[in-house]
Every structure is written in structure tokens, then in C-alpha cells.
């Protein structure tokens, strides 16, 4: 049925399981037959294993159209607004921190993807947001 090789204290053992019924196992160790009674029956779990299928397409990064007059900054994931570092009318450069989004007990810095002027802020500190909610508009 199954063959195993063990090395215990510099001794080699060849174990062959001959049969297994309920809690009784018949096996051979180095050619000598043994009948072993297990303390409990071996229980095979019937719980299904959840296998998640791979995504059909990779996640696409948010693309900014450089020729567009208005740029909308959307929430990358659900969370709450921890702090807002800008106000309407501020001029920002690419990479400047605009707000901090707290999600899953982590602070995520939302930065500007292009330079511009803040035309609208659609959130307040402490507000809960969902993924793809509008946060900020740039001109």
C-alpha cells in the first residue's frame, strides 16, 4: 500500500503499510509483520476547502489625462478621512500630500498625481468613504 523509510538513532527502518481498516493497521517493519490498533479512528474531514479563483485581469492603476481640465481624485479603498492637508484654492505640485485616509488601521497618504489648483473638496475629517468615492477635484 504505502512504503516509508525512517532513520532513528542511526538505525534504518523500512515500513510498509499492508492494510488499514477502521482503527486497525497491518504493517511490516524491516520484513516483520505487526498489527497495530490506533487509539481513535482516523477521521477524514468533510469540510470543503475554499479555493479562490485568480482575477481575470490585473488591477489597473488610476490614469490621469494630462490634457483634461478637471482631475477627480477617488478613494482607492474604503476607510475614513483622518486628516485633510489642503483647502480650496491651494496650488499643489505632483507628489504633494492632500489627505490621509485611514483604512484597516493603517494611514494611507493620498498624494497629487499632477500639479494643479484645488477646486473642490468633497469630504470632511472623520467621514466614512467607500472605494471610488469622489474625494477631491483639481483644475
C-alpha positions as CSV (number, residue, x, y, z in Angstrom):
1,X,0.0,0.0,0.0
2,X,2.5,2.7,1.2
3,X,6.2,2.4,1.9
4,X,8.2,4.7,4.3
5,X,11.9,4.9,5.3
6,X,12.9,6.1,8.7
7,X,16.2,6.7,10.4
8,X,16.0,6.7,14.2
9,X,19.2,6.9,16.3
10,X,21.4,5.8,13.3
11,X,19.1,2.8,12.7
12,X,17.3,2.4,9.3
13,X,13.7,1.2,9.2
14,X,11.6,0.3,6.2
15,X,7.9,0.4,7.0
16,X,5.3,-0.9,4.6
17,X,1.6,-0.4,5.4
18,X,-0.2,-3.5,4.2
19,X,-3.8,-2.6,5.1
20,X,-5.9,-0.2,7.1
21,X,-9.4,-0.9,8.2
22,X,-11.1,1.3,10.9
23,X,-8.6,1.7,13.7
24,X,-6.5,-1.5,12.8
25,X,-3.4,-1.2,10.7
26,X,-1.4,-4.1,9.4
27,X,2.2,-3.2,8.6
28,X,5.7,-4.6,8.1
29,X,8.8,-3.1,9.7
30,X,12.0,-4.5,8.1
31,X,10.2,-7.6,7.0
32,X,8.5,-8.3,10.4
33,X,4.6,-8.1,10.4
34,X,2.8,-6.2,13.0
35,X,-0.9,-5.5,13.7
36,X,-1.4,-2.1,15.3
37,X,-4.6,-0.8,16.9
38,X,-5.0,3.0,16.8
39,X,-6.4,4.8,19.9
40,X,-9.0,6.6,17.7
41,X,-10.4,6.1,14.2
42,X,-8.8,8.3,11.7
43,X,-11.4,10.9,10.8
44,X,-11.3,12.4,7.4
45,X,-12.6,16.0,7.4
46,X,-15.5,16.5,5.0
47,X,-15.2,20.3,5.3
48,X,-14.7,21.7,1.8
49,X,-11.6,23.7,1.0
50,X,-12.4,27.1,-0.4
51,X,-10.3,27.9,-3.4
52,X,-10.4,31.4,-4.7
53,X,-10.1,31.8,-8.5
54,X,-7.5,34.2,-9.8
55,X,-8.6,37.5,-11.1
56,X,-9.3,37.5,-14.8
57,X,-7.4,40.8,-15.3
58,X,-4.9,42.7,-13.2
59,X,-5.9,45.8,-11.3
60,X,-5.4,48.9,-13.4
61,X,-3.8,52.0,-11.8
62,X,-5.7,55.2,-11.9
63,X,-4.7,57.1,-15.0
64,X,-4.7,60.9,-15.2
65,X,-5.4,62.5,-18.5
66,X,-2.9,65.4,-18.7
67,X,-5.0,67.3,-21.2
68,X,-8.1,67.2,-19.1
69,X,-9.2,70.4,-17.4
70,X,-10.5,68.7,-14.2
71,X,-9.0,65.8,-12.4
72,X,-11.0,63.8,-9.9
73,X,-9.2,62.1,-7.1
74,X,-11.1,59.0,-6.0
75,X,-10.8,56.9,-2.9
76,X,-8.6,53.8,-3.6
77,X,-10.2,51.8,-0.8
78,X,-12.9,52.1,1.9
79,X,-12.0,53.9,5.1
80,X,-12.4,57.2,7.0
81,X,-10.8,60.6,6.4
82,X,-8.1,61.0,9.1
83,X,-6.8,64.5,8.0
84,X,-7.1,67.0,5.2
85,X,-3.8,68.8,4.3
86,X,-5.2,71.2,1.7
87,X,-8.0,73.7,1.2
88,X,-9.9,75.0,-1.8
89,X,-7.7,77.4,-3.9
90,X,-4.4,75.8,-2.9
91,X,-1.9,75.2,-5.6
92,X,-0.3,71.8,-5.4
93,X,2.5,70.0,-7.2
94,X,2.7,66.4,-8.2
95,X,3.5,64.2,-5.2
96,X,2.2,66.7,-2.6
97,X,0.1,65.1,0.2
98,X,-3.5,66.0,0.0
99,X,-5.2,63.9,2.7
100,X,-4.7,60.9,4.9
101,X,-7.2,58.0,4.6
102,X,-7.4,55.6,7.5
103,X,-8.2,52.1,6.3
104,X,-7.8,48.7,8.1
105,X,-6.0,50.5,11.0
106,X,-3.4,52.0,8.6
107,X,-2.9,55.6,7.4
108,X,-2.7,55.9,3.6
109,X,-1.3,59.1,2.2
110,X,-3.3,60.3,-0.8
111,X,-0.9,62.4,-3.0
112,X,-1.4,64.5,-6.0
113,X,-0.9,62.8,-9.3
114,X,-0.4,66.0,-11.2
115,X,0.0,69.7,-10.4
116,X,-3.0,72.0,-10.2
117,X,-5.3,74.1,-8.1
118,X,-7.8,72.5,-5.7
119,X,-11.3,73.4,-7.0
120,X,-13.4,71.3,-4.6
121,X,-13.1,69.0,-1.5
122,X,-15.9,66.6,-1.2
123,X,-15.1,65.1,2.2
124,X,-14.6,66.1,5.8
125,X,-12.4,64.8,8.6
126,X,-14.0,61.7,10.2
127,X,-16.2,61.0,7.2
128,X,-16.5,57.4,6.0
129,X,-15.9,56.8,2.3
130,X,-16.2,53.8,0.1
131,X,-13.9,52.7,-2.7
132,X,-14.1,55.0,-5.8
133,X,-15.9,57.8,-3.8
134,X,-15.0,61.3,-5.1
135,X,-12.6,63.0,-2.6
136,X,-11.1,66.0,-4.4
137,X,-11.2,67.9,-7.7
138,X,-8.2,69.6,-9.3
139,X,-8.1,72.1,-12.1
